[in-house]
Amino acid sequence: MINNKQEFFKLLKDSNDLRKNNKYLFKENPEKSRKLSRFLIIIEENLHLRQKNKYIEWIEIFLNNKIDAEDFSFCFIAKYDNINQTLREMKQDFEKKFDELSNLLIENKNKKYQIGMSLMSMYDHCDDFNPNSNSSITDEENLRNYAKILLSELKRA
Protein backbone atom coordinates (compact mmCIF):
# COMPACT_ATOMS: atom_id res chain seq x y z
CA MET A 1 0.00 0.00 0.00
CA ILE A 2 2.94 2.34 0.64
CA ASN A 3 3.89 2.06 -3.03
CA ASN A 4 0.33 2.97 -4.01
CA LYS A 5 0.45 6.07 -1.82
CA GLN A 6 3.79 7.09 -3.24
CA GLU A 7 2.56 6.55 -6.77
CA PHE A 8 -0.65 8.45 -6.10
CA PHE A 9 1.10 11.50 -4.66
CA LYS A 10 3.68 11.53 -7.44
CA LEU A 11 0.92 11.42 -10.05
CA LEU A 12 -1.01 14.14 -8.25
CA LYS A 13 2.10 16.31 -8.06
CA ASP A 14 2.82 15.75 -11.75
CA SER A 15 -0.76 16.64 -12.63
CA ASN A 16 -0.70 19.83 -10.55
CA ASP A 17 2.67 20.85 -11.96
CA LEU A 18 1.41 20.41 -15.50
CA ARG A 19 -1.74 22.37 -14.72
CA LYS A 20 0.37 25.31 -13.53
CA ASN A 21 1.83 25.40 -17.05
CA ASN A 22 -1.60 25.10 -18.71
CA LYS A 23 -0.95 21.49 -19.60
CA TYR A 24 -2.89 18.41 -18.57
CA LEU A 25 -1.82 14.95 -17.53
CA PHE A 26 -4.48 13.28 -19.68
CA LYS A 27 -2.96 14.90 -22.78
CA GLU A 28 0.67 14.53 -21.78
CA ASN A 29 0.46 10.97 -20.46
CA PRO A 30 -2.92 9.20 -20.77
CA GLU A 31 -1.72 6.08 -18.89
CA LYS A 32 -0.62 8.09 -15.86
CA SER A 33 -3.88 10.01 -16.04
CA ARG A 34 -5.87 6.74 -15.92
CA LYS A 35 -3.88 5.59 -12.89
CA LEU A 36 -4.48 8.88 -11.12
CA SER A 37 -8.19 8.67 -11.95
CA ARG A 38 -8.41 5.20 -10.38
CA PHE A 39 -6.89 6.53 -7.16
CA LEU A 40 -9.20 9.55 -7.16
CA ILE A 41 -12.26 7.34 -7.66
CA ILE A 42 -11.30 5.37 -4.54
CA ILE A 43 -10.92 8.58 -2.56
CA GLU A 44 -14.18 10.04 -3.86
CA GLU A 45 -16.00 6.82 -3.04
CA ASN A 46 -14.67 6.93 0.51
CA LEU A 47 -15.62 10.60 0.92
CA HIS A 48 -19.17 9.66 -0.04
CA LEU A 49 -19.13 6.65 2.28
CA ARG A 50 -18.17 8.95 5.15
CA GLN A 51 -21.45 10.75 4.49
CA LYS A 52 -23.47 7.55 4.16
CA ASN A 53 -25.55 8.22 7.28
CA LYS A 54 -26.46 11.70 6.07
CA TYR A 55 -27.56 10.31 2.70
CA ILE A 56 -29.64 7.66 4.51
CA GLU A 57 -31.21 10.30 6.75
CA TRP A 58 -32.26 12.50 3.81
CA ILE A 59 -33.66 9.59 1.84
CA GLU A 60 -35.68 8.40 4.82
CA ILE A 61 -37.02 11.91 5.44
CA PHE A 62 -38.04 12.10 1.78
CA LEU A 63 -39.61 8.65 1.71
CA ASN A 64 -41.55 9.49 4.90
CA ASN A 65 -42.98 12.59 3.18
CA LYS A 66 -41.32 15.05 5.55
CA ILE A 67 -39.79 16.90 2.59
CA ASP A 68 -40.98 17.02 -0.99
CA ALA A 69 -39.13 15.77 -4.05
CA GLU A 70 -37.91 19.23 -5.01
CA ASP A 71 -36.33 19.86 -1.60
CA PHE A 72 -34.85 16.36 -1.53
CA SER A 73 -33.36 16.85 -5.00
CA PHE A 74 -31.86 20.16 -3.99
CA CYS A 75 -30.34 18.77 -0.76
CA PHE A 76 -28.99 15.64 -2.43
CA ILE A 77 -27.34 17.57 -5.27
CA ALA A 78 -25.86 20.10 -2.84
CA LYS A 79 -24.33 17.36 -0.65
CA TYR A 80 -22.96 15.43 -3.62
CA ASP A 81 -21.47 18.57 -5.20
CA ASN A 82 -19.98 19.63 -1.86
CA ILE A 83 -18.14 16.33 -1.55
CA ASN A 84 -16.75 16.63 -5.05
CA GLN A 85 -15.69 20.24 -4.35
CA THR A 86 -13.90 19.01 -1.23
CA LEU A 87 -11.99 16.50 -3.34
CA ARG A 88 -11.02 19.18 -5.87
CA GLU A 89 -9.68 21.37 -3.06
CA MET A 90 -7.79 18.47 -1.52
CA LYS A 91 -6.16 17.70 -4.87
CA GLN A 92 -4.99 21.28 -5.29
CA ASP A 93 -3.60 21.52 -1.77
CA PHE A 94 -2.47 17.92 -1.43
CA GLU A 95 0.70 18.70 0.52
CA LYS A 96 -1.39 20.05 3.42
CA LYS A 97 -3.99 17.30 3.01
CA PHE A 98 -1.48 14.47 2.76
CA ASP A 99 -2.63 12.58 5.87
CA GLU A 100 -6.32 12.85 5.05
CA LEU A 101 -5.79 11.81 1.43
CA SER A 102 -3.63 8.90 2.60
CA ASN A 103 -6.38 7.75 4.95
CA LEU A 104 -9.02 8.09 2.26
CA LEU A 105 -6.92 6.02 -0.10
CA ILE A 106 -6.88 3.04 2.27
CA GLU A 107 -10.28 3.44 3.94
CA ASN A 108 -12.74 0.69 3.09
CA LYS A 109 -10.06 -1.29 1.25
CA ASN A 110 -11.24 -4.63 2.62
CA LYS A 111 -14.99 -4.08 2.33
CA LYS A 112 -14.96 -2.95 -1.29
CA TYR A 113 -18.28 -1.12 -1.02
CA GLN A 114 -19.02 0.71 -4.22
CA ILE A 115 -21.83 3.19 -4.06
CA GLY A 116 -20.39 5.78 -6.42
CA MET A 117 -22.36 4.74 -9.50
CA SER A 118 -25.59 4.50 -7.52
CA LEU A 119 -25.05 7.94 -6.01
CA MET A 120 -24.24 9.37 -9.42
CA SER A 121 -27.42 7.86 -10.83
CA MET A 122 -29.45 9.33 -7.94
CA TYR A 123 -27.79 12.67 -8.67
CA ASP A 124 -28.94 12.41 -12.29
CA HIS A 125 -32.50 11.56 -11.19
CA CYS A 126 -32.50 14.56 -8.85
CA ASP A 127 -31.04 16.81 -11.53
CA ASP A 128 -33.71 15.71 -14.02
CA PHE A 129 -36.57 16.21 -11.57
CA ASN A 130 -38.78 19.12 -12.59
CA PRO A 131 -41.76 19.88 -10.35
CA ASN A 132 -43.25 22.10 -13.04
CA SER A 133 -43.35 19.53 -15.83
CA ASN A 134 -46.47 17.78 -17.07
CA SER A 135 -45.05 14.51 -15.80
CA SER A 136 -43.98 15.71 -12.34
CA ILE A 137 -46.05 13.00 -10.62
CA THR A 138 -44.33 10.30 -12.65
CA ASP A 139 -40.96 11.99 -12.10
CA GLU A 140 -41.54 12.04 -8.34
CA GLU A 141 -42.61 8.41 -8.36
CA ASN A 142 -39.44 7.47 -10.25
CA LEU A 143 -37.36 9.53 -7.83
CA ARG A 144 -38.98 7.77 -4.87
CA ASN A 145 -38.41 4.34 -6.43
CA TYR A 146 -34.78 5.07 -7.06
CA ALA A 147 -34.40 6.52 -3.54
CA LYS A 148 -35.69 3.21 -2.13
CA ILE A 149 -33.10 1.28 -4.13
CA LEU A 150 -30.30 3.61 -3.08
CA LEU A 151 -31.40 3.44 0.55
CA SER A 152 -31.15 -0.33 0.46
CA GLU A 153 -27.65 -0.15 -1.05
CA LEU A 154 -26.48 2.43 1.47
CA LYS A 155 -27.72 0.37 4.39
CA ARG A 156 -25.73 -2.63 3.11
CA ALA A 157 -22.56 -0.55 2.66
C-alpha positions as CSV (number, residue, x, y, z in Angstrom):
1,M,0.0,0.0,0.0
2,I,2.9,2.3,0.6
3,N,3.9,2.1,-3.0
4,N,0.3,3.0,-4.0
5,K,0.5,6.1,-1.8
6,Q,3.8,7.1,-3.2
7,E,2.6,6.6,-6.8
8,F,-0.7,8.4,-6.1
9,F,1.1,11.5,-4.7
10,K,3.7,11.5,-7.4
11,L,0.9,11.4,-10.1
12,L,-1.0,14.1,-8.3
13,K,2.1,16.3,-8.1
14,D,2.8,15.8,-11.8
15,S,-0.8,16.6,-12.6
16,N,-0.7,19.8,-10.5
17,D,2.7,20.9,-12.0
18,L,1.4,20.4,-15.5
19,R,-1.7,22.4,-14.7
20,K,0.4,25.3,-13.5
21,N,1.8,25.4,-17.1
22,N,-1.6,25.1,-18.7
23,K,-0.9,21.5,-19.6
24,Y,-2.9,18.4,-18.6
25,L,-1.8,15.0,-17.5
26,F,-4.5,13.3,-19.7
27,K,-3.0,14.9,-22.8
28,E,0.7,14.5,-21.8
29,N,0.5,11.0,-20.5
30,P,-2.9,9.2,-20.8
31,E,-1.7,6.1,-18.9
32,K,-0.6,8.1,-15.9
33,S,-3.9,10.0,-16.0
34,R,-5.9,6.7,-15.9
35,K,-3.9,5.6,-12.9
36,L,-4.5,8.9,-11.1
37,S,-8.2,8.7,-12.0
38,R,-8.4,5.2,-10.4
39,F,-6.9,6.5,-7.2
40,L,-9.2,9.5,-7.2
41,I,-12.3,7.3,-7.7
42,I,-11.3,5.4,-4.5
43,I,-10.9,8.6,-2.6
44,E,-14.2,10.0,-3.9
45,E,-16.0,6.8,-3.0
46,N,-14.7,6.9,0.5
47,L,-15.6,10.6,0.9
48,H,-19.2,9.7,0.0
49,L,-19.1,6.6,2.3
50,R,-18.2,8.9,5.1
51,Q,-21.5,10.7,4.5
52,K,-23.5,7.6,4.2
53,N,-25.6,8.2,7.3
54,K,-26.5,11.7,6.1
55,Y,-27.6,10.3,2.7
56,I,-29.6,7.7,4.5
57,E,-31.2,10.3,6.8
58,W,-32.3,12.5,3.8
59,I,-33.7,9.6,1.8
60,E,-35.7,8.4,4.8
61,I,-37.0,11.9,5.4
62,F,-38.0,12.1,1.8
63,L,-39.6,8.6,1.7
64,N,-41.6,9.5,4.9
65,N,-43.0,12.6,3.2
66,K,-41.3,15.0,5.6
67,I,-39.8,16.9,2.6
68,D,-41.0,17.0,-1.0
69,A,-39.1,15.8,-4.1
70,E,-37.9,19.2,-5.0
71,D,-36.3,19.9,-1.6
72,F,-34.9,16.4,-1.5
73,S,-33.4,16.8,-5.0
74,F,-31.9,20.2,-4.0
75,C,-30.3,18.8,-0.8
76,F,-29.0,15.6,-2.4
77,I,-27.3,17.6,-5.3
78,A,-25.9,20.1,-2.8
79,K,-24.3,17.4,-0.7
80,Y,-23.0,15.4,-3.6
81,D,-21.5,18.6,-5.2
82,N,-20.0,19.6,-1.9
83,I,-18.1,16.3,-1.5
84,N,-16.8,16.6,-5.1
85,Q,-15.7,20.2,-4.3
86,T,-13.9,19.0,-1.2
87,L,-12.0,16.5,-3.3
88,R,-11.0,19.2,-5.9
89,E,-9.7,21.4,-3.1
90,M,-7.8,18.5,-1.5
91,K,-6.2,17.7,-4.9
92,Q,-5.0,21.3,-5.3
93,D,-3.6,21.5,-1.8
94,F,-2.5,17.9,-1.4
95,E,0.7,18.7,0.5
96,K,-1.4,20.0,3.4
97,K,-4.0,17.3,3.0
98,F,-1.5,14.5,2.8
99,D,-2.6,12.6,5.9
100,E,-6.3,12.9,5.0
101,L,-5.8,11.8,1.4
102,S,-3.6,8.9,2.6
103,N,-6.4,7.8,4.9
104,L,-9.0,8.1,2.3
105,L,-6.9,6.0,-0.1
106,I,-6.9,3.0,2.3
107,E,-10.3,3.4,3.9
108,N,-12.7,0.7,3.1
109,K,-10.1,-1.3,1.2
110,N,-11.2,-4.6,2.6
111,K,-15.0,-4.1,2.3
112,K,-15.0,-3.0,-1.3
113,Y,-18.3,-1.1,-1.0
114,Q,-19.0,0.7,-4.2
115,I,-21.8,3.2,-4.1
116,G,-20.4,5.8,-6.4
117,M,-22.4,4.7,-9.5
118,S,-25.6,4.5,-7.5
119,L,-25.1,7.9,-6.0
120,M,-24.2,9.4,-9.4
121,S,-27.4,7.9,-10.8
122,M,-29.4,9.3,-7.9
123,Y,-27.8,12.7,-8.7
124,D,-28.9,12.4,-12.3
125,H,-32.5,11.6,-11.2
126,C,-32.5,14.6,-8.9
127,D,-31.0,16.8,-11.5
128,D,-33.7,15.7,-14.0
129,F,-36.6,16.2,-11.6
130,N,-38.8,19.1,-12.6
131,P,-41.8,19.9,-10.3
132,N,-43.2,22.1,-13.0
133,S,-43.3,19.5,-15.8
134,N,-46.5,17.8,-17.1
135,S,-45.1,14.5,-15.8
136,S,-44.0,15.7,-12.3
137,I,-46.1,13.0,-10.6
138,T,-44.3,10.3,-12.7
139,D,-41.0,12.0,-12.1
140,E,-41.5,12.0,-8.3
141,E,-42.6,8.4,-8.4
142,N,-39.4,7.5,-10.3
143,L,-37.4,9.5,-7.8
144,R,-39.0,7.8,-4.9
145,N,-38.4,4.3,-6.4
146,Y,-34.8,5.1,-7.1
147,A,-34.4,6.5,-3.5
148,K,-35.7,3.2,-2.1
149,I,-33.1,1.3,-4.1
150,L,-30.3,3.6,-3.1
151,L,-31.4,3.4,0.6
152,S,-31.1,-0.3,0.5
153,E,-27.7,-0.1,-1.0
154,L,-26.5,2.4,1.5
155,K,-27.7,0.4,4.4
156,R,-25.7,-2.6,3.1
157,A,-22.6,-0.6,2.7
